[in-house]
Amino acid sequence: MRVIVVGAGILGASAAYHLARAGAEVEVIDAAHPGKATMAGAGIICPWASQVDNPAWYRLSAASAKYYPDLAAALVDAGEAENGYRRVGALITSEKPEDLVAAERRLRTRHNDAPEAGTISRLGNAEARRLFPPFRDDLEAIHVSGAARVEARAFSAAMLKLAAVHGAVHRNERVSLRRERDRAVCIGADGRKIDGDVVIVSAGAWAPEILGPLGIDLPIAPQKGQILHFGLPGVDTRNWPVLLPMNSYYMLCFDDSRVVVGATRETGSGFDYRVTAGGQKEVLDFALSFAPGLRNATLLETRIGFRPAGPSYLPMLGPARRIEGLLIGNGLGAGGLTMGPMAGRLLAEHALGQKTSLPLGLRFLTTASSAAARARAPAHRRRGRPRQSR
Ligand SMILES: Cc1cc2nc3c(=O)[nH]c(=O)nc-3n(C[C@H](O)[C@H](O)[C@H](O)COP(=O)(O)OP(=O)(O)OC[C@H]3O[C@@H](n4cnc5c(N)ncnc54)[C@H](O)[C@@H]3O)c2cc1C
């Protein structure tokens, strides 16, 4: 079986890895757009603390968080020890004591079915600051020992490298798709046809553009995130936990004395690849409010990523209706570095004709004639609920 994977963020990289390891002939094609979400993402893996209560979202997130340690161990066994995954725990905190009570209740309930979340314990401020020294001196926290963080650039690169070991070919190219009879055909930048039994489109926020000519109106739009990296020279931050203050912001550390603070959520941003004054201020205000100990840190860089976000923020995984051999993975939104490894595995299982480890969410995909699609406005400008294909 020959599979073309269009888009090699965390989702496409995982699909390629699982397919190639299972013996499929794989070609991965990635345009490396500026703002590729996987290159900018933070990498917090702690779905058990999330306030998102949609069962489909939680099921995939929790399954992927559970799968991560096994997958990371498989990468290590195959020679990819520097894959960026580390179980460092998380501190959940809030300025509102009642939110912390609700968070602890939610965590303990979810923990019943997810022992991999580890130990859940209430910490006083001194204990919290011992784990995360820049933390402010007036808040308590809940510690979740099983939480992890992943440096997604390294993790995706490790999966792609091992896919190549199993024979996958990787190309840096921007491709398009064309419908020929009932099949999707992949077309290279030079107009050549790239044949495959299955085409997986894991093209993130850019997917509507490539699926439109097939008559697929994917309700996905880029949601820009600006995320700041600080350096603390000479400080060993490797085992500092993730800090989650129960709003849309957070902090985590990378291994090289780096504290990463995120992020803006700019719905309706389009592909505006700029660091803005407002974005910097928003994230800096949060950083210095929750971690005043960062006041003297070096501001190293700001990364920008476009989260592939749908109207319901739910993952969209499954085959397109009425187009043979076309599989779509998208909609991972703000949780894609958590969900990506399992989501990619599910796409690979489906492509291989296997029973998938979890059900795929097919209902968001919709197909129409190419002429109708051409007549429509771009998906990201359209409003309303996605139509259901089933
Ligand atoms: C600031 C920020 C912080 C985040 N933090 C977290 C976090 O802490 N935890 C978490 O779980 N998630 C987080 N996320 C979300 C996560 O990063 C995304 O959901 C995830 O990376 C999406 O992966 P993807 O593979 O679907 O898309 P992408 O990583 O965007 O990859 C899509 C790829 O498809 C390629 N492509 C598109 N069109 C074509 C074409 N025509 N031809 C060839 N290639 C094409 C693009 O060039 C790109 O490389 C964060 C995101 C951002 C922006």
The ligand as an SDF file (V2000), in Angstrom:
LIG
                    3D

 53 58  0  0  0  0  0  0  0  0999 V2000
    1.3150   29.1180   20.5210 C   0  0  0  0  0  0  0  0  0  0  0  0
    0.7550   27.7130   20.5100 C   0  0  0  0  0  0  0  0  0  0  0  0
    0.8360   26.9470   21.6690 C   0  0  0  0  0  0  0  0  0  0  0  0
    0.3270   25.6440   21.6840 C   0  0  0  0  0  0  0  0  0  0  0  0
    0.4530   24.8980   22.8120 N   0  0  0  0  0  0  0  0  0  0  0  0
   -0.0430   23.6490   22.8600 C   0  0  0  0  0  0  0  0  0  0  0  0
    0.0960   22.8710   24.0460 C   0  0  0  0  0  0  0  0  0  0  0  0
    0.6790   23.3010   25.0310 O   0  0  0  0  0  0  0  0  0  0  0  0
   -0.4410   21.6250   24.0690 N   0  0  0  0  0  0  0  0  0  0  0  0
   -1.1020   21.1120   23.0060 C   0  0  0  0  0  0  0  0  0  0  0  0
   -1.5800   19.9870   23.0930 O   0  0  0  0  0  0  0  0  0  0  0  0
   -1.2130   21.8140   21.8450 N   0  0  0  0  0  0  0  0  0  0  0  0
   -0.7240   23.0710   21.7570 C   0  0  0  0  0  0  0  0  0  0  0  0
   -0.8550   23.8150   20.6160 N   0  0  0  0  0  0  0  0  0  0  0  0
   -1.6300   23.2790   19.4880 C   0  0  0  0  0  0  0  0  0  0  0  0
   -0.7790   22.4800   18.5000 C   0  0  0  0  0  0  0  0  0  0  0  0
    0.4400   23.1220   18.2670 O   0  0  0  0  0  0  0  0  0  0  0  0
   -1.5280   22.2630   17.1850 C   0  0  0  0  0  0  0  0  0  0  0  0
   -2.8490   21.8320   17.4100 O   0  0  0  0  0  0  0  0  0  0  0  0
   -0.8160   21.1920   16.3430 C   0  0  0  0  0  0  0  0  0  0  0  0
    0.5360   21.4910   16.2180 O   0  0  0  0  0  0  0  0  0  0  0  0
   -1.4640   21.0620   14.9780 C   0  0  0  0  0  0  0  0  0  0  0  0
   -0.7010   20.1340   14.2490 O   0  0  0  0  0  0  0  0  0  0  0  0
   -1.0090   19.7990   12.7360 P   0  0  0  0  0  0  0  0  0  0  0  0
   -0.0650   18.7200   12.3660 O   0  0  0  0  0  0  0  0  0  0  0  0
   -2.4850   19.5560   12.5690 O   0  0  0  0  0  0  0  0  0  0  0  0
   -0.7180   21.1580   11.9320 O   0  0  0  0  0  0  0  0  0  0  0  0
    0.6480   21.9400   11.6500 P   0  0  0  0  0  0  0  0  0  0  0  0
    1.6550   21.6910   12.7020 O   0  0  0  0  0  0  0  0  0  0  0  0
    0.2920   23.3660   11.3910 O   0  0  0  0  0  0  0  0  0  0  0  0
    1.2110   21.2750   10.3340 O   0  0  0  0  0  0  0  0  0  0  0  0
    0.5440   21.4180    9.1000 C   0  0  0  0  0  0  0  0  0  0  0  0
    1.5810   21.2670    8.0020 C   0  0  0  0  0  0  0  0  0  0  0  0
    0.9130   21.1000    6.7400 O   0  0  0  0  0  0  0  0  0  0  0  0
    1.7140   21.7470    5.7630 C   0  0  0  0  0  0  0  0  0  0  0  0
    0.9050   22.0410    4.5620 N   0  0  0  0  0  0  0  0  0  0  0  0
   -0.2040   22.7950    4.4780 C   0  0  0  0  0  0  0  0  0  0  0  0
   -0.6350   22.8610    3.1970 N   0  0  0  0  0  0  0  0  0  0  0  0
    0.2340   22.1200    2.4670 C   0  0  0  0  0  0  0  0  0  0  0  0
    0.3390   21.8200    1.0770 C   0  0  0  0  0  0  0  0  0  0  0  0
   -0.5430   22.3040    0.1900 N   0  0  0  0  0  0  0  0  0  0  0  0
    1.3600   21.0490    0.6540 N   0  0  0  0  0  0  0  0  0  0  0  0
    2.2660   20.5450    1.5600 C   0  0  0  0  0  0  0  0  0  0  0  0
    2.2090   20.8090    2.8860 N   0  0  0  0  0  0  0  0  0  0  0  0
    1.2130   21.5870    3.3330 C   0  0  0  0  0  0  0  0  0  0  0  0
    2.1560   23.0320    6.4560 C   0  0  0  0  0  0  0  0  0  0  0  0
    3.2640   23.6190    5.7800 O   0  0  0  0  0  0  0  0  0  0  0  0
    2.4840   22.4960    7.8500 C   0  0  0  0  0  0  0  0  0  0  0  0
    3.8470   22.1250    7.8990 O   0  0  0  0  0  0  0  0  0  0  0  0
   -0.3190   25.1030   20.5420 C   0  0  0  0  0  0  0  0  0  0  0  0
   -0.3730   25.8740   19.3750 C   0  0  0  0  0  0  0  0  0  0  0  0
    0.1630   27.1660   19.3500 C   0  0  0  0  0  0  0  0  0  0  0  0
    0.1060   27.9730   18.0840 C   0  0  0  0  0  0  0  0  0  0  0  0
  1  2  1  0
  2  3  1  0
  2 52  2  0
  3  4  2  0
  4  5  1  0
  4 50  1  0
  5  6  2  0
  6  7  1  0
  6 13  1  0
  7  8  2  0
  7  9  1  0
  9 10  1  0
 10 11  2  0
 10 12  1  0
 12 13  2  0
 13 14  1  0
 14 15  1  0
 14 50  1  0
 15 16  1  0
 16 17  1  0
 16 18  1  0
 18 19  1  0
 18 20  1  0
 20 21  1  0
 20 22  1  0
 22 23  1  0
 23 24  1  0
 24 25  2  0
 24 26  1  0
 24 27  1  0
 27 28  1  0
 28 29  2  0
 28 30  1  0
 28 31  1  0
 31 32  1  0
 32 33  1  0
 33 34  1  0
 33 48  1  0
 34 35  1  0
 35 36  1  0
 35 46  1  0
 36 37  1  0
 36 45  1  0
 37 38  2  0
 38 39  1  0
 39 40  1  0
 39 45  2  0
 40 41  1  0
 40 42  2  0
 42 43  1  0
 43 44  2  0
 44 45  1  0
 46 47  1  0
 46 48  1  0
 48 49  1  0
 50 51  2  0
 51 52  1  0
 52 53  1  0
M  END
$$$$
